């Protein structure tokens, strides 16, 4: 397992770093800061947590990151792990 940049809606929001056989999330954008330091069983689980977090905090997420509008409809296919 290697470090990976985690993107949401095409914008880098943090990185995942190996933590044993799991991954730890390091947030770099404020809308996902509540997830900073979280341990997940996989990058897919981390991405699911970010998607859920953004959906649950949609009113504050409407401001977007990097000028993007964040909505559940564009969140479905928003992830990229480089």
Residue pairs with C-beta under 8 A, 6 or more apart in sequence:
1 18
1 21
1 23
2 18
3 15
3 16
3 17
3 18
4 15
4 16
4 23
4 43
4 81
4 82
5 12
5 14
5 15
5 81
5 82
6 12
6 13
6 14
6 15
6 16
6 25
6 43
6 46
6 47
6 50
6 79
6 81
7 13
7 78
7 79
7 80
7 81
7 82
8 32
8 47
8 50
8 51
8 54
8 65
8 70
8 75
8 78
8 79
9 65
9 68
9 70
9 74
9 75
9 78
10 68
10 78
10 80
11 29
11 65
11 66
11 68
12 28
12 29
13 27
13 28
13 29
13 31
13 32
13 50
13 65
14 25
14 26
14 27
14 28
14 29
14 32
14 35
14 36
15 25
15 26
15 28
16 23
16 24
16 25
16 26
16 40
16 43
16 46
16 81
17 23
17 24
17 26
18 24
19 39
22 39
22 40
22 41
22 42
23 39
23 40
23 41
23 42
23 43
23 46
24 37
24 38
24 39
24 40
25 32
25 35
25 36
25 37
25 38
25 39
25 40
25 46
25 49
26 36
26 37
27 33
27 35
27 36
29 65
30 65
31 54
31 57
31 60
31 61
31 65
31 70
32 50
32 53
32 54
34 53
35 46
35 49
35 50
35 53
38 46
38 49
40 46
40 49
43 81
47 79
47 81
50 79
51 75
51 76
51 78
51 79
54 61
54 70
54 72
54 75
55 72
55 75
58 70
58 71
58 72
61 70
62 69
62 70
62 71
64 70
